[in-house]
């Protein structure tokens, strides 16, 4: 039985019998966990095992947003506290070499915790280039305001993740940094010229187009497609993301339950697939909504299956690392970050 091109959430700390039966029936390709699902390491491990058992795939992918700062689903007291990405950019201003080493160390420590619990991937790095006057939904989640610095810090962060056995998912392609509103609550409209977008916003995504997976932005770029947000736009997905940026990896939508997107989940699903997205993402764990989007989901086609296989093939066993040095790097940036 082929998986459906869908990643779903769940409601609580363990799967209910209804959820387990539902996942077994609709066979989503993956699962994504949030803070509501994460209490202890043992509990997460059991939750992930339950999901994989329900879909009958021991390697079914499980995702999490573990950026650090204000977007950290696994946190104290059971997991380490990590700085936001902007702290790495601030450290780069003082000591570029140390900043790159610290980014790699943080990625490796994050991967150590995530891999031990059974996760497959973290939705990281954030490659958005924030602009002055934009909404702070991105803000300090971005490494810097300069694309070139974002690229090198994200490369180091990703390298640490992958060395620890966790796959990265870059976001929010083709760029969320100019958004004037929070796409969780409303639909941002970006009026920047195509030239400005290509010379700033698109640069990090193009440079890191070899990343195995990417997540879309629920943002309208009026000079590319004035009618549809990137997630639902053929012009953005097929022309910009695939052709201009050269991204050939697995493309996930951002959460289709976010308020930026209007209309029914059935319509959103159809439009996202038609635009060229590979996998639908629905995160809130609300059963009625999951049933609706699952009914609209399609089986993974040959191209999507090939991209998914290529992405998962890059996952490797955790490599040895100097944990003491990595912990020292983390402690140093957390101490200095409080002083910034």
Residue pairs with C-beta under 8 A, 6 or more apart in sequence:
1 27
2 27
2 299
2 300
2 305
3 27
3 28
3 29
3 55
3 57
3 60
3 299
3 300
4 26
4 27
4 28
4 29
4 294
4 297
4 298
4 299
4 300
5 29
5 273
5 278
5 279
5 280
5 297
5 298
5 299
5 300
5 301
5 304
6 26
6 28
6 29
6 30
6 279
6 280
6 282
6 293
6 294
6 297
7 28
7 29
7 30
7 31
7 32
7 61
7 63
7 252
7 279
7 280
7 281
7 282
8 23
8 28
8 30
8 31
8 32
8 282
8 283
8 285
8 290
8 293
8 294
9 31
9 32
9 33
9 34
9 37
9 282
9 283
9 284
9 285
9 290
10 19
10 31
10 33
10 37
10 47
10 51
10 285
11 19
11 36
11 285
11 286
11 287
12 36
12 37
12 285
13 36
13 37
13 38
13 39
13 43
13 47
14 43
14 46
14 47
14 50
15 23
15 47
15 50
15 51
15 54
18 287
19 54
19 287
20 50
20 53
20 54
21 54
22 287
22 290
22 291
22 294
23 31
23 51
23 54
23 55
24 54
24 55
24 56
26 294
26 297
27 55
27 56
28 55
28 294
28 297
29 60
29 61
29 279
29 300
29 308
30 60
30 61
30 62
30 63
30 120
30 279
31 48
31 51
31 60
31 61
31 62
31 63
32 62
32 63
32 64
32 65
32 281
32 283
33 44
33 47
33 48
33 62
33 63
33 64
33 73
33 119
34 64
34 65
34 73
34 283
34 285
35 73
35 75
36 285
37 44
37 47
37 73
37 285
38 44
38 64
38 73
38 74
39 78
40 78
41 78
41 79
41 113
41 116
41 117
44 74
44 117
44 118
45 117
45 118
48 62
48 117
48 118
48 119
49 118
51 60
51 62
52 58
52 59
52 60
52 62
59 120
59 312
61 120
61 121
61 312
62 118
62 119
62 120
62 121
63 119
63 120
63 121
63 122
63 123
63 169
64 73
64 74
64 114
64 119
64 121
64 122
64 123
65 71
65 73
65 122
65 123
65 124
66 72
66 73
66 74
66 82
66 110
66 114
66 122
66 123
66 124
67 82
67 84
67 85
67 122
67 123
67 124
67 126
67 141
68 82
68 83
68 84
68 85
68 106
68 110
69 82
69 83
69 84
69 85
69 86
69 87
69 140
69 141
70 84
70 140
70 141
71 141
72 81
72 82
74 113
74 114
74 117
75 81
79 113
80 109
80 113
80 330
81 334
82 106
82 109
82 110
82 330
82 334
83 106
83 333
83 334
83 337
84 140
84 141
84 337
85 125
85 126
85 140
85 141
85 142
85 143
85 153
85 157
86 139
86 140
86 141
86 142
86 143
86 144
87 140
87 333
87 336
87 337
87 340
88 99
88 102
88 103
88 106
88 143
88 153
88 157
88 333
89 99
89 142
89 143
89 144
89 149
89 150
89 153
90 337
90 340
91 98
91 99
91 102
91 333
91 336
92 99
92 100
92 143
92 144
92 149
92 153
98 329
99 153
100 152
100 153
100 156
101 156
101 329
102 329
102 330
102 332
102 333
103 153
103 154
103 156
103 157
103 160
104 156
104 157
104 159
104 160
104 163
105 160
105 325
105 326
105 329
105 330
106 157
106 160
106 326
106 329
106 330
106 333
107 156
107 157
107 158
107 159
107 160
107 161
107 162
107 163
107 164
108 160
108 161
108 163
108 164
108 321
108 326
109 160
109 164
109 323
109 326
109 327
109 330
110 122
110 124
110 160
110 161
110 164
110 166
111 122
111 160
111 161
111 162
111 163
111 164
111 165
111 166
111 318
112 164
112 318
112 323
114 122
114 164
114 166
115 164
115 165
115 166
115 318
119 166
120 166
120 167
120 312
120 315
121 166
121 167
121 168
121 169
121 213
122 161
122 166
122 167
122 168
122 169
123 169
123 171
123 215
124 157
124 158
124 161
124 168
124 169
124 170
124 171
125 143
125 153
125 154
125 157
125 158
125 168
125 170
125 171
125 208
126 138
126 141
126 142
126 143
126 170
126 171
126 172
127 150
127 151
127 154
127 170
127 171
127 173
127 175
127 204
127 205
127 208
128 138
128 141
128 142
128 171
128 172
128 175
128 176
128 177
128 201
128 217
129 142
129 145
129 146
129 147
129 150
129 175
129 177
129 200
129 201
129 203
129 204
130 138
130 139
130 142
130 145
130 177
131 145
131 177
131 178
133 180
134 177
134 178
134 179
134 180
135 179
135 180
135 181
135 182
135 188
137 176
137 179
137 181
137 182
137 183
137 184
138 176
138 177
138 179
142 150
142 177
143 149
143 150
143 153
143 154
144 150
144 153
147 200
147 203
147 204
147 207
148 203
150 204
151 203
151 204
151 207
151 208
154 170
154 204
154 208
155 208
157 168
158 168
158 208
158 211
161 167
161 168
162 168
162 314
162 316
163 318
163 319
163 321
164 318
164 319
164 321
165 315
165 316
165 317
165 318
166 315
167 212
167 213
167 311
167 312
167 314
167 315
168 211
168 212
168 213
169 211
169 212
169 213
169 214
169 215
169 252
170 205
170 208
170 211
170 213
170 214
170 215
171 214
171 215
171 216
171 217
171 254
172 215
172 216
172 217
172 218
172 219
172 254
173 205
173 214
173 215
173 216
173 217
173 230
173 241
173 245
173 247
173 251
174 197
174 201
174 202
174 205
174 217
174 221
174 230
174 236
174 240
174 241
174 245
175 197
175 201
175 202
175 205
175 217
175 219
176 183
176 188
176 217
176 219
177 201
178 188
178 190
178 192
178 201
178 219
179 188
179 190
179 217
179 219
180 188
180 189
180 190
181 187
181 188
183 217
183 218
183 219
183 254
183 258
183 259
183 260
184 258
184 259
184 260
185 259
185 260
186 259
186 260
187 218
187 219
187 220
187 229
187 260
187 261
187 262
188 218
188 219
188 220
188 260
189 219
189 220
189 222
190 197
190 219
190 220
190 221
190 222
191 222
191 223
192 201
192 221
192 223
193 223
194 223
194 224
197 221
197 223
197 224
198 244
202 240
202 244
202 245
205 214
205 241
205 245
205 247
206 244
206 245
206 246
209 245
209 246
209 247
209 248
209 249
210 249
211 247
211 249
212 249
212 250
212 310
212 311
212 314
213 249
213 250
213 251
213 252
213 311
214 241
214 247
214 249
214 250
214 251
214 252
215 251
215 252
215 253
215 254
215 281
216 230
216 231
216 237
216 241
216 251
216 252
216 253
216 254
216 277
217 229
217 230
217 231
217 254
218 229
218 230
218 231
218 254
218 258
218 260
218 261
219 229
219 230
219 260
220 226
220 227
220 228
220 229
220 230
221 230
221 236
224 233
224 235
224 236
224 239
224 240
225 233
225 234
225 235
225 236
227 233
228 235
228 236
228 271
228 275
229 260
229 261
230 236
230 237
230 240
230 241
231 237
231 253
231 254
231 256
231 261
231 272
231 275
231 277
232 261
232 268
232 271
232 272
232 274
232 275
233 275
234 274
234 275
234 276
236 275
237 251
237 275
237 276
237 277
238 275
238 276
241 247
241 251
241 276
242 248
242 276
248 307
249 307
249 310
249 311
250 278
250 279
250 304
250 307
250 308
250 310
250 311
251 276
251 277
251 278
251 279
251 307
252 277
252 278
252 279
252 280
252 281
253 272
253 277
253 279
253 280
253 281
254 281
255 281
255 282
255 283
255 284
256 265
256 268
256 269
256 272
256 280
256 281
256 282
256 293
257 265
257 282
257 283
257 284
257 286
257 289
261 268
263 271
264 292
265 282
265 289
265 292
265 293
265 296
266 292
266 293
266 295
266 296
268 293
269 280
269 293
269 296
269 297
270 296
272 280
273 280
273 298
278 300
278 303
278 304
278 307
278 308
279 304
279 308
280 293
280 297
282 289
282 290
282 293
300 308
